Amino acid sequence: MRRNDKGRAKPETPLKAKLALKPGIVGERRAIRRSIHKKIPVCYTFSVNKTMEILFSNPSLVIINKPAGMLSIPDRYDPDAPVALAFLEGDYGHLFVVHRIDKDTSGILLYARDAESHRVLNALFLSRAVEKSYLAVVRGRTEEDEWECDAPLLADADRLHRTVVDSRHGKPAMSRFETLERYRDYSLIRVRPETGRTHQIRVHCAATGYPIASDPLYGDGKPILLSQMKRKWKGDAFDEKPLLARTALHAERIALSLPGEAGAIDITAPIPKDLSAFLAQLRKLSPKREA
């Protein structure tokens, strides 16, 4: 026992408290033991292909196949990410934004090359005269060959800036779905959005029970690992790289007609390597897949 300034007895500091305040050998051993057994989550990233593939260009517009990981326009929430607009303006001069696709979505992206073309293209998008389709790999085997979702959407509705289904305050939205292939635990679908709300396809997929694979906001966000797909996988877990480490969504096609120009513009963007590799493994591991 010790005594305080007033002469009263004061109990000694317990041994556990001493170890917590000033770890000795015993405390250090316990800390090392805990660190060995502690499960540390692995953080996966994917490299961004900064080579811009020009799919179509004329005096009015330019259409590119945007790589995943690249922004359509600058974003204050992600200031260090590469921006497609900045890459293109080095060759094409000032461009006008007509529509956007998410950073982790690959595929078709269109910019206007002058103010008048911007006005015309905006009018075409607003009047729903532009046909767009997307490919998505979703979790689960779809039950229907075709279905639709018209859940109204409210953008930037929470602290994660997510879009939510809100029947009272949301804006009208419509997406049509078509099953292309079914696998063991996933499905490949085509989505035709009739409106262009923020994160519309991702939210509508999740709302109908089929979240897009690896979607960090509306799905589980988990990367696709071959070791989790293949039952007798043999490899080094420490060296394994994911087949896909981003939202499995690709802007596949766009079709439109410009006033005063002969013929329609109908452009399809090739599927990128990461999504192709994922689909190849799904087809290989699901020999009885259904169309």
N, C-alpha and C positions, 0 to 999 in steps of 0.2 A: 504494500500500500504506500501511496505517496500522500503528502499533505499540501493543500493549497495555501494561498497567502493568508487565509484566516485560520489556519491551523486545523481545518477539518480534513478528515481522511478522504482521499480520492482514489478510486479503484484504478489499477493498472490498465493500460490499453490492452484489450484482448489480442491474442496472437494473430487471429484472422485479420483483424483491423490493421495490425502492424504490417502484415504481408501485403495487404491491399494498398497501404500508403507507401511503403518502401519495400518493394518486392526483393526478397532474398533469393537464395538458391532454390528453395522449395517453390516460391512463387513463380520464378522464371521457368522451372520445369513444367509447372502446370500450364503456364501461358504457351509454352512450346507445344505441349501435348494438345491443347485446345486448337492451336493453329494448324496442326497436322490433320486433325479430324474435321476441321471446319470446311464445309463445301463452298468453294469460291466459284461464283457464276462466271462462265466464259463469255466474253464480249466479242461478237463477230462483226466484221465490217466487210464491205465489198469495194473493189476498186472501181473508179468511175472512168469510163471510156470517154475521153474528151474529143475524140474524132467525130466531127459532125457530118452525118450522112444526109446529103441533100437529095430528097426524093423527087422534088419538082420545083421549078422556078420559072416565072415569066415576069413581065414588067409590073404585074399587079400584086403578086404574092410569092412567098417562098414557103415550101413545106419540107420539114425535116423529120428524121427518125431520131427523136431525142433519146439519149442513153439514160438509164436509171441512175439516180444520184445527182442529176443536174436540174437546177431550178429553171422554170420557164421565164421568170422575171425575178429581180432582187427581192429578198425576203428579210425583213428586219429581225425575224426570229432565228434566221440561219445566215448570218452575214458572210460567213467564210465559204459557203458552198458555191461551186461554179455555176454560172448563169448562161443559158443558151443564147439569150438575147445579146449579151455582151460578145460572145464568140462570133455571132453572125454579123453584127454591125461593123466589125472590122473589114468584112468583104462587101457587104450590101449597103452600108450607110445606115441612116436612121430607119428603124423599123417600127411598126405599130402593132401593139398587142391586140389580138382578136379573141383568143381564148387561152386557157391554160390547162396543163395536166400536172398532177402532183409530182413532187421531186422524185419519188421512188417508182413512179410509173414510167415505163418506156413507151416509145412509139410516136405516132403522128402528132405534130405540132405545127401550127400555121401562123405566119405573121404577114401583115400587109406591108407593101413597100411604099405606099404614098397615102395621103390623107383621104383622097376620094375612094380608093380601094378599101381603105379602112372603114369608111362610112357604108359602102356597099356590103362588105362582108359582115359587119355588125348587124345590118338589117337582115341578111340571110340567116344568121344564127338566131336572131330574135324571133323570126317568123318560122323557125324550125324547118327551113328549106335545105339544111345541111344534114346529110346522113352520116352518122358516126357509129362505129362498132368497136367493141373492146373484147379481148380475150382475158379470161381470168381462171386461175386454178383455185377452186374453193375446197374447203374441208367438208368431208361427208359425201355420200353418194346421193345425188339428186333423185327425187321421187318422180318429178314431172319432166316431160320432154320440153315443155314450154310453160312459162308462167310470167307474171308481171307483178310489179310493186308500185303503188301510187301513194305511198306514205309521205305526207308533207314534211319538209325538212327545215330545221332552224339551225343556221350556221353559227359557229363560234359561241357555243352555248355553255361551255364549262371552262375550267381553268386550263384544260389541255387543248383548248380551241377546237374541240370536236363538234361535228354536226350531229344533231339528234333528231329523232322522230318526234314531232310536236304537232298534234292535230289542231291545237288552238292558235298557236302563233307561227307555225311553220309555213313555208311557201310551197305551192303545188309542185310535185315532182313525179315523173313517170319513167320507169325503166322496164324494158322487156328482156326476158332471159330465154336462152335456148341451150339445151344440153347437147354437147358435141361428143364427149366421151366420158365413160364412168370407169373409175379404177377401184382399187380395194378400199381406200380411205379418202379418196379425193374425186373431184369431177372437173372436167374442162368445160367451161361454158362460154357462150358469146353473149355479150350484153349490148343492147341498143338503147342508150339513154335518149329520151325525147326532150328532156329539159337538161339544163346544165348547172345544177346546184353544186355547191362546194362539197366534195367527197361523196357525191350522190351514189355512185356505183358501189363504193365501199360500204356505205351505210345501208343501202337497199339489199345488198348481198347478206349482210349480217342480220338485217331485220327479217329476212325470209328464211333464216336458219342455216345459211351457208356462208360463213365469213371467209374472206379471201385469205389464202395461206400466207403466213408470215406478216400479216397486217398488224403493225404495232399499236394502232389506235382502236380498231374495231374487231380485231381477232386476238389470237394469243401472242402474236409477235415473235414466235419462236422460229429460228432458222431451220431450213430443211436439211437434215443430215441423212446420208445414206445409211449410216449405222442404225438409225431409227426405223428405216423403211425395210431394210434387208435383214431377215431373221438370222441368217448365218453369215453375217458380215464379219470379215476378218481384216483388221487394220489397227493402226495406232490411234487411239482416241485423242492423244495430245497433238497429233499432226493432221487430224481430219479437218478439212475445210468444207463448209456447207455447200450444197448444190445451189441453194438460193438463200440469200440473206436480206431480201427486201420484199415488199408487197408484190405478190404474183399477179400483176395487172399490166396489160399491154394494150396501148391504143392502136388497134389493128388497121382501121380503114376510115377514110373520109371521102365523101362524094358531094360535089356541088356544081352548080352552073352559074357562071358570071354573066350578067346582062351584056348583050352586045358582042359576046364571044361565041364562036361556033364550037359545039361539042362540050360535053361535061368533063369535069376534072374528077377522076376516080383513082385514088392512090391507096396502095396497101403497103404497110411497113413490115419488113421481115421480122420474125420473132428473134429476140436476142439470144446469145449463147447460154446465159444462165437459165432462162426459162426453157429453152430447147433441151438442155441437159436434164432438167427436172422432169419434163414430159417424157423424155426417152427412158428414164429410169421407171417412171410410173407405168409406161407401156410394157417395159420388160418384166416388171414384177407383177403385172396384172394381165396375164395372157388371155383371160376370158373377159376382157373389158367389153363394155357395151357401148354402142354408138347411140 
